[in-house]
């Protein structure tokens, strides 16, 4: 417990014994149901078998269903994002990878994948559900990718701030005006020369200002300070991304009921764990770091948050629960102070 926040509970949400889980996103639906999507049933961090899976809670996160597979392509399905629009449509995002082919253990499997299969499934994707996630429509290819997917803006548009590596380079802002059926790139984020950024997320502040945060691509963990950019015209133009003093990655941002901006992220240098910061001035400054949990491994993170009906916050992430186990899906429920 700190002056800024009170940790109420921690829980294991989903374990798949002997299997690896990674990169979750949580969403609270209009009916109050909690949904979490993630990449599960994996051998390890990089393997061919990743599937998009989902768990549900109807009691504010006290209990959770067993995982259900919502997408399993012939490639590695990774980094599941989730959004429910104001119209009730669920939008789940992910990307597929063939990086496992560089691992000798999976080379034979990689050789079984035809070029036709690779061309069909390699890329960045979203798919939609209009029945609460019971069934999902056919995948729709998008330009950009980000671990936590698109967001809905106050004008009803869907905005996907992502890393575009297939049809476009750099950081792209895509928009959908038809509930995710089609997407158009409407802007890009300028970056300083020689700086590689990725895994972004974005939030709309009360004024309409968009705040984008980005993972810094350096391999030196101690230098992975996040970058930030803003848009004042709905995502068409962006300020040049600039380096912050926030060490960690990747970001997930939400606007709380009192209009403060909450950002959560993982830290893979000692002391390892999940962290949060808050902004009361629409991203002009950020609070001191709030510790949500500790860990002893660098294989952790990708946290995402939602605010519950009682005002508390549930942040979910992947982490190792007990020494010798593979990663699992975990959560911290906490309460943010008033900042005074």
VENBELTA-V726508 format. One line per field, one symbol per residue. phi: phi as a letter, one per 30 degrees, with the letter a starting at -180 (. if undefined). A space follows every 50 residues. Layout:
phi->???
This chain:
phi->.bedabdcabbdcabbeiccbahdbcbcdddjdcbbcacbhcdaebadce bdbbbbbcbijdbbdddbdcabddcdcbhdcabcdddjddcccabcbcdd ddcedcdddeddddddddddcdlcbbbcbcbijdbbdddcdbdcbaecid bccddjdccccbccbccaciccccbbcbiidbbbdcabcdbdeiccbahd bbbcdedjdcccbbdddeddedcdddcbbbbcbijdbbdddbdcccckad dbbbcddcidccbbacbcbdddlcbbbbbcbhidbbdddcdcacacbdda jhdbbbcddcjdccccacaddbejcddbcbbbcabdddic
